[in-house]
């Protein structure tokens, strides 16, 4: 029994020596594990590189914005020649690294970039020896058109412009010289419009830049082909400023109605609109009125007075009885200032031929009134207002809710309020109409959209699709290739043998059998009775128990 128990352990139970060092363990790995480890490491490196490239775009700043395709291509070609990294974005925007923005601008400016869509007077710097007078005149016209284009595009509301000048050649042999004309094509920015003052400014700019160009010979058009220089026919006969003023008047009156009636009928129970007919005609009249002098003649103002008297005739011969009575001098004639002149008394004496004439002219100042009348621009000619009030909700005793029309007395009161709010005038022929009608309330249809079709979900998936795919690839590489290979290279250590093996527990001896530490642990019996019987058998007949264990180890049946 001692020899049997002291026999060496079988070869299957002898532990296999593991190679020392991680490199040696990797070399001892199977080929399949090595290939998996290499593929996993390569995939993980690719994922890390892709995420780093996506996360680090660099700090790029725009060097030019709003470039045309021609200028953008020239700038990109110059940047490629200068070995400067760039990014081209929509809208004619070119980005370069933030640290090189100003240097790149200086270098491109020295190269004459961007040239712009038009050329100015710098065209006159390039002259050739064989240049004719026609070429000089054509270059001057092109340069003038380019300068006008640059000036007009500097306006905030103008995105682009083109100027065409028709400048006929002046010849001193022609009696009637043809006058120049101009046309301007404007491309406005989104949602922008030009008022009459701005269009007039563009017309004045072009006409003042070309000699002998009449402002009436300048035409301004927008990108839709509408004529702006004579912008007075927009369907209403009003220009932009007049139409804006009309809309402001109507909006203010409409706001007054809402502010006055909403507290009475409730919010969302009122609809109103106001139409104003305005008079934009400018009329200036001058009148002179003459009135007769008022009051008596004493109150009249005498401007001038002229009196003229004349008399002629032959003296009469002496007649009568000579004496003292016949030698008396004649009495002087007298005449009143006002009234009819009396006949002059002839001198006493003999018969003679006498005549006298007296004229008096008096000029008085007349009353004169000069009146200048100038009508106001934008005066209200007529107002029309229409107001609709919703039916009133009424709940009966049973709790049923219904709508009823407003009584006529209340409608009359509301009409009076509207008249006072808008400044109703019967002389102008204003019209106010207020009625009560039920409003149609449309219930919105709720369309159930699945979660995966929500816009925010779609945007989130589009944004996170690539990073999520890279993370999945990284997890597959780590847990599918790298982790199994590392486990194969680093096997777990063998479990430590218990302090007292199952065989020693059965034999109940201090000496352990050889190879007992390498034997797998046996599961204990389910009941204590069997364990006690085995212990009793081992104590009473140890030889039989040893033979049984030897047969088990050798693989023989007992």
C-alpha positions in Angstrom: 0.0 0.0 0.0 2.9 2.3 0.8 4.4 1.6 -2.6 1.2 2.2 -4.3 0.6 5.4 -2.5 4.1 6.6 -3.2 4.0 5.9 -6.9 4.5 9.0 -9.1 1.5 10.9 -10.4 0.2 10.3 -13.9 1.5 12.5 -16.7 -1.9 14.1 -17.3 -1.8 15.7 -13.9 1.6 17.2 -14.2 1.3 21.0 -14.8 2.6 22.4 -18.1 5.3 25.0 -17.8 4.2 28.5 -19.2 6.8 30.6 -21.2 8.1 33.6 -19.4 7.5 37.2 -20.9 4.6 38.7 -22.8 6.5 38.5 -26.1 7.2 34.8 -25.6 3.5 34.2 -24.8 2.5 36.1 -28.0 4.9 34.0 -30.0 3.4 30.9 -28.5 -0.1 32.0 -29.5 -1.9 30.1 -32.3 -1.9 31.7 -35.8 -5.6 32.4 -35.7 -5.2 34.4 -32.4 -2.3 36.4 -33.9 -4.3 37.3 -37.0 -7.3 38.4 -34.9 -5.1 40.5 -32.6 -3.6 42.3 -35.6 -6.9 42.9 -37.2 -8.4 44.3 -33.9 -5.4 46.6 -33.4 -5.6 47.9 -37.0 -9.4 48.6 -36.7 -9.0 50.3 -33.4 -6.2 52.5 -34.8 -8.3 53.4 -37.8 -11.2 54.4 -35.6 -9.1 56.6 -33.4 -7.6 58.3 -36.4 -11.0 58.9 -38.0 -12.4 60.4 -34.8 -9.4 62.6 -34.3 -9.7 63.9 -37.9 -13.4 64.6 -37.5 -12.9 66.4 -34.2 -9.9 68.5 -35.2 -11.0 70.7 -38.1 -8.7 73.5 -37.2 -9.4 77.2 -36.7 -10.2 78.6 -40.1 -11.3 82.2 -40.7 -12.8 83.7 -43.9 -10.3 85.6 -46.0 -13.0 86.7 -48.6 -16.7 86.4 -48.7 -19.2 86.9 -51.5 -16.8 86.2 -54.3 -18.0 85.4 -57.8 -17.1 82.1 -59.4 -14.4 83.7 -61.6 -12.7 85.5 -58.7 -13.1 82.5 -56.4 -11.3 80.3 -58.9 -8.5 82.8 -59.3 -8.1 83.1 -55.5 -8.0 79.3 -55.1 -5.4 78.9 -57.8 -3.2 81.5 -56.2 -3.6 79.9 -52.7 -2.6 76.5 -54.2 0.5 78.2 -55.7 1.3 79.7 -52.3 0.9 76.3 -50.6 -1.7 77.7 -48.2 -4.4 75.3 -46.9 -7.9 76.5 -47.6 -11.5 75.5 -47.5 -14.2 76.6 -50.0 -17.7 77.0 -48.6 -21.0 78.0 -50.4 -21.7 81.7 -50.9 -18.3 82.5 -52.3 -16.5 82.2 -48.9 -12.9 81.0 -48.8 -11.4 80.0 -45.4 -7.8 79.9 -44.5 -6.0 79.2 -41.1 -6.6 82.0 -38.6 -2.9 82.7 -38.2 -2.5 83.4 -42.0 -5.6 85.5 -42.7 -4.0 88.9 -42.9 -0.8 87.7 -44.6 -2.8 85.9 -47.3 -4.9 89.1 -47.8 -1.9 91.2 -48.3 -0.3 88.7 -50.7 -3.5 88.3 -52.7 -3.9 92.1 -52.9 -0.4 92.5 -54.2 -1.3 90.0 -56.9 -4.4 92.0 -57.8 -7.0 89.6 -56.4 -9.9 89.6 -56.2 -10.3 91.6 -59.4 -14.1 92.0 -59.0 -16.8 91.7 -61.6 -16.0 95.2 -63.1 -12.9 97.3 -63.8 -12.6 100.9 -63.1 -10.2 103.6 -64.1 -7.3 101.2 -63.6 -8.1 100.1 -67.1 -6.5 103.4 -68.3 -3.2 102.4 -66.8 -2.6 99.8 -69.5 -2.0 101.7 -72.8 -0.5 100.3 -76.0 1.4 102.1 -78.7 -1.0 101.3 -81.5 -4.1 102.3 -79.6 -6.6 104.2 -81.7 -9.0 106.9 -80.7 -11.9 104.5 -80.8 -10.1 102.2 -78.3 -9.4 105.1 -76.0 -13.0 106.2 -76.0 -14.2 102.6 -75.5 -11.8 102.1 -72.6 -12.9 105.3 -71.0 -16.6 104.3 -71.3 -15.8 100.9 -69.7 -13.9 102.5 -66.9 -16.7 104.9 -66.2 -19.2 102.1 -66.2 -17.1 100.1 -63.8 -16.7 103.0 -61.4 -20.4 103.7 -61.4 -21.0 100.0 -60.8 -18.7 99.9 -57.8 -20.3 103.0 -56.3 -23.9 101.7 -56.7 -23.0 98.3 -55.3 -21.7 100.0 -52.2 -25.3 100.7 -51.2 -26.6 98.5 -48.4 -29.7 97.2 -50.3 -27.9 96.5 -53.6 -26.2 93.2 -54.0 -25.0 93.7 -57.6 -25.4 96.2 -60.4 -24.6 96.7 -64.1 -24.4 100.1 -65.8 -24.7 100.7 -69.5 -23.8 104.0 -71.0 -24.7 105.2 -74.5 -22.2 108.0 -75.2 -22.4 109.1 -78.8 -19.4 110.7 -80.5 -19.7 114.5 -80.5 -19.0 116.1 -83.8 -18.8 119.9 -84.3 -20.1 119.6 -87.9 -23.6 118.4 -86.8 -26.1 121.0 -85.9 -28.1 118.8 -83.5 -25.9 116.6 -81.3 -27.2 113.3 -79.9 -27.4 113.3 -76.2 -26.1 110.5 -74.0 -28.3 108.0 -72.1 -27.8 105.4 -69.4 -29.4 102.2 -68.1 -28.8 100.7 -64.6 -29.7 97.1 -63.8 -29.9 96.4 -60.0 -29.9 93.1 -58.1 -31.3 93.8 -54.7 -30.6 91.7 -51.6 -33.3 89.4 -50.3 -36.3 91.1 -48.9 -34.9 94.6 -49.6 -36.6 97.4 -51.6 -35.6 100.9 -52.8 -37.8 103.8 -52.1 -38.3 106.8 -54.4 -35.5 108.8 -52.8 -32.9 106.1 -53.2 -33.9 105.5 -56.9 -33.7 109.3 -57.4 -30.2 109.3 -55.8 -29.0 106.6 -58.2 -30.4 108.5 -61.2 -28.7 111.7 -60.0 -25.4 109.9 -59.4 -25.4 108.5 -63.0 -26.5 111.8 -64.6 -24.0 113.9 -62.7 -21.1 111.5 -63.7 -21.7 111.7 -67.4 -21.4 115.1 -69.2 -24.7 116.5 -70.7 -26.7 113.5 -69.4 -30.3 114.4 -68.6 -31.7 112.6 -65.5 -34.8 111.8 -67.6 -32.5 109.7 -69.9 -31.5 107.4 -67.1 -33.5 104.2 -66.6 -33.2 102.1 -63.5 -34.5 98.5 -63.5 -34.5 95.7 -60.9 -33.7 92.0 -61.4 -37.4 91.3 -62.3 -37.4 93.8 -65.1 -39.6 96.3 -63.3 -38.9 100.0 -64.0 -37.9 101.8 -60.8 -37.0 105.2 -62.1 -40.7 105.9 -62.8 -42.0 103.9 -59.9 -45.4 105.3 -59.6 -47.6 102.6 -61.1 -47.9 99.7 -58.6 -51.6 99.0 -59.2 -52.7 101.8 -56.9 -51.1 104.8 -58.6 -48.9 105.4 -55.5 -45.2 105.2 -55.1 -43.5 103.2 -52.3 -43.5 106.1 -49.8 -47.1 107.0 -50.4 -48.2 103.3 -50.2 -46.3 102.9 -47.0 -47.9 106.0 -45.5 -51.4 104.7 -46.5 -50.7 101.4 -44.8 -49.5 103.1 -41.7 -52.7 105.2 -41.5 -54.9 102.0 -42.0 -52.8 100.1 -39.4 -53.2 102.8 -36.8 -56.9 103.1 -37.3 -57.3 99.3 -37.2 -55.2 99.2 -34.0 -57.5 101.7 -32.4 -60.6 99.6 -33.1 -58.9 96.5 -31.6 -57.8 98.3 -28.5 -61.2 99.7 -27.9 -63.4 96.7 -28.6 -61.3 93.7 -27.5 -61.9 94.4 -23.8 -65.7 94.5 -24.5 -66.2 91.4 -26.8 -63.1 89.5 -25.8 -59.9 88.5 -27.5 -60.2 86.5 -30.7 -63.8 87.6 -31.0 -63.2 90.5 -33.3 -62.0 91.1 -36.8 -61.7 94.5 -38.3 -60.2 96.2 -41.4 -59.9 99.8 -42.4 -59.5 101.2 -45.9 -58.3 104.8 -46.2 -58.6 106.9 -49.4 -55.9 109.6 -49.2 -55.3 112.6 -51.3 -51.7 113.0 -52.3 -52.2 115.8 -54.9 -50.4 119.0 -54.3 -52.4 122.1 -55.2 -51.2 125.7 -54.7 -53.5 128.6 -55.6 -53.0 132.4 -55.5 -55.9 134.8 -55.5 -56.1 138.7 -55.5 -59.3 140.3 -54.2 -60.2 144.0 -54.6 -62.9 145.6 -52.4 -64.5 149.0 -52.6 -63.6 151.7 -50.1 -65.5 151.3 -47.0 -67.0 154.3 -45.1 -67.3 158.0 -46.1 -64.9 159.8 -48.3 -63.1 161.2 -45.2 -62.0 157.7 -44.4 -60.7 157.0 -47.9 -57.0 157.2 -48.5 -56.1 159.7 -51.3 -53.2 158.6 -53.3 -52.9 161.6 -55.7 -55.0 164.7 -56.6 -54.6 166.9 -59.7 -56.5 170.1 -60.6 -56.2 172.0 -63.9 -58.0 175.3 -64.9 -57.8 177.2 -68.1 -59.6 180.3 -69.5 -59.3 182.3 -72.8 -61.4 185.1 -74.6 -61.3 188.7 -75.8 -62.2 191.6 -73.6 -65.5 193.4 -74.3 -65.6 196.9 -75.5 -66.7 199.6 -73.2 -70.3 200.4 -73.4 -72.9 202.2 -71.4 -72.9 205.6 -69.9 -69.5 206.8 -68.9 -69.1 207.3 -65.3 -67.9 205.7 -62.1 -70.2 202.8 -62.2 -68.9 201.6 -65.6 -65.3 201.7 -64.5 -65.6 199.1 -61.6 -63.3 195.9 -61.9 -65.0 192.5 -62.5 -65.8 190.2 -59.6 -63.5 187.1 -59.4 -65.1 183.7 -60.2 -65.8 181.2 -57.5 -66.3 177.4 -57.7 -67.0 174.8 -55.0 -64.4 172.1 -54.3 -67.0 169.3 -54.5 -69.9 169.2 -56.7 -70.4 170.5 -60.2 -68.5 173.5 -61.4 -70.6 176.6 -61.9 -70.4 178.8 -64.9 -68.0 181.7 -64.5 -69.5 185.1 -64.4 -68.3 187.3 -67.3 -66.7 190.6 -66.5 -68.8 193.6 -66.6 -68.4 195.7 -69.6 -69.3 195.5 -73.2 -69.9 192.4 -75.1 -67.0 190.0 -75.5 -66.1 186.3 -76.2 -65.0 184.5 -73.0 -64.4 180.7 -72.2 -63.2 178.9 -69.0 -62.3 175.2 -68.2 -61.5 173.5 -64.9 -60.4 169.8 -64.4 -59.9 168.0 -61.0 -58.6 164.4 -60.8 -58.4 162.6 -57.4 -57.0 159.0 -57.1 -57.9 156.9 -54.1 -56.1 153.6 -52.8 -58.1 150.4 -53.3 -58.3 147.4 -50.9 -56.3 144.4 -52.2 -56.0 140.9 -50.6 -53.5 138.3 -51.9 -54.3 134.7 -50.7 -51.9 131.7 -51.3 -53.5 128.3 -50.6 -51.4 125.1 -50.4 -53.3 121.8 -49.7 -51.8 119.3 -47.3 -50.3 116.1 -48.8 -51.8 112.8 -47.7 -55.1 114.2 -46.4 -57.8 111.7 -45.7 -60.4 111.8 -48.4 -62.6 109.0 -47.2 -62.6 106.1 -44.7 -64.3 102.7 -44.9 -64.3 100.4 -41.9 -65.7 96.9 -41.6 -66.0 95.1 -38.2 -67.2 91.6 -37.5 -68.0 90.5 -33.9 -68.3 86.9 -32.9 -71.5 85.5 -31.4 -71.7 85.4 -27.6 -71.5 82.1 -25.8 -74.4 81.5 -23.4 -74.8 78.6 -20.9 -78.3 77.6 -19.9 -79.5 76.1 -16.6 -78.8 72.6 -17.8 -75.1 73.5 -18.5 -75.5 73.4 -22.3 -73.4 76.0 -24.1 -74.7 77.8 -27.2 -73.9 80.9 -29.2 -76.3 83.8 -29.7 -76.0 87.0 -31.8 -75.4 90.3 -30.1 -78.6 92.4 -29.7 -79.0 95.3 -32.0 -78.8 97.9 -29.2 -75.3 96.6 -28.3 -74.3 96.6 -32.0 -75.3 100.2 -32.2 -73.2 101.1 -29.2 -70.2 99.3 -30.7 -70.7 101.1 -34.0 -70.7 104.5 -32.2 -67.4 103.5 -30.5 -65.9 102.6 -33.9 -67.0 105.9 -35.4 -65.4 107.8 -32.6 -62.2 105.7 -32.8 -61.6 106.3 -36.5 -62.8 109.9 -36.6 -66.0 109.4 -38.6 -67.0 112.3 -40.8 -70.4 112.4 -42.6 -69.2 115.3 -44.8 -66.4 113.1 -46.3 -68.8 110.3 -46.9 -67.1 107.8 -44.5 -68.7 104.4 -44.1 -68.7 102.2 -41.0 -70.2 98.7 -41.0 -70.4 96.5 -37.9 -72.2 93.1 -37.8 -72.3 90.0 -35.6 -71.6 86.6 -37.1 -70.5 83.2 -35.7 -66.8 82.5 -36.2 -65.8 79.2 -37.8 -63.3 77.4 -35.5 -61.3 74.9 -37.3 -60.0 72.1 -35.2 -56.4 71.2 -36.1 -56.0 67.6 -37.1 -53.4 65.9 -35.0 -51.2 63.7 -37.2 -49.4 61.1 -35.2 -45.9 60.9 -36.5 -43.8 57.9 -35.4 -40.8 58.7 -33.3 -38.3 57.6 -35.9 -39.8 60.0 -38.4 -39.5 63.1 -36.1 -37.3 65.8 -37.6 -35.1 66.1 -34.5 -34.7 62.3 -34.4 -33.6 62.3 -38.1 -31.2 65.1 -37.5 -29.8 63.4 -34.4 -29.3 60.1 -36.4 -27.6 62.0 -39.2 -25.3 63.7 -36.9 -24.5 60.7 -34.7 -24.5 58.1 -37.4 -20.7 58.3 -38.2 -19.5 58.6 -34.6 -21.8 55.8 -33.5 -20.6 53.5 -36.3 -17.0 54.2 -35.3 -17.7 53.4 -31.7 -19.4 50.1 -32.7 -16.4 49.2 -34.9 -14.1 50.0 -32.0 -16.1 47.8 -29.6 -16.1 44.9 -32.1 -12.3 45.2 -32.5 -11.7 45.3 -28.7 -14.1 42.6 -27.6 -14.1 40.4 -30.7 -10.4 40.4 -31.6 -8.1 42.0 -29.0 -9.6 40.7 -25.8 -9.7 37.0 -26.9 -6.1 37.2 -28.1 -4.9 38.8 -24.8 -6.7 36.0 -22.9 -5.0 33.4 -25.0 -1.6 35.0 -24.4 -2.3 35.4 -20.6 -4.1 32.2 -19.4 -5.5 32.3 -15.9 -3.3 30.8 -13.2 -4.2 27.3 -11.9 -6.5 27.3 -8.8 -4.7 26.9 -5.5 -5.0 23.5 -3.9 -7.1 23.4 -0.7 -5.2 22.9 2.6 -6.7 19.5 3.0 -7.7 17.4 0.0 -10.8 15.3 -0.2 -8.7 12.2 -0.2 -6.9 13.2 3.1 -10.3 14.0 4.5 -11.6 10.6 3.7 -8.4 8.8 4.9 -8.2 11.0 7.9 -4.4 10.8 8.0 -1.8 13.5 8.4 0.2 12.5 5.3 -1.2 13.5 2.0 -1.0 11.2 -1.0 1.4 12.2 -3.8 -0.4 14.2 -6.5 -3.4 15.0 -4.2 -2.9 18.7 -4.9 -3.4 18.2 -8.6 -6.6 16.2 -8.3 -9.8 18.0 -8.9 -11.9 18.7 -5.9 -14.6 16.2 -5.4 -18.1 17.1 -4.6 -19.1 16.2 -1.1 -21.8 13.7 -0.4 -25.3 15.0 -0.3 -25.9 13.4 3.2 -23.7 13.0 6.2 -24.6 9.3 6.7 -22.6 8.2 3.6 -19.6 10.3 4.7 -19.7 8.7 8.1 -19.9 5.2 6.7 -16.9 5.9 4.4 -14.9 7.2 7.3 -15.7 4.1 9.3 -14.8 1.8 6.4 -11.5 3.6 6.0 -10.7 3.2 9.6 -11.7 -0.5 9.8 -10.3 -1.7 6.5 -7.8 0.8 5.2 -6.3 -1.8 2.8 -9.5 -2.2 0.9 -10.0 1.5 0.6 -6.4 1.9 -0.7 -7.0 -0.8 -3.3 -10.3 1.0 -4.4 -8.4 4.3 -4.7 -5.6 2.7 -6.7 -8.1 1.1 -9.1 -9.7 4.5 -9.6 -6.4 6.2 -10.3 -5.3 3.5 -12.8 -8.7 3.6 -14.5 -9.7 0.0 -13.5 -13.1 -1.0 -12.3 -13.3 -2.0 -8.7 
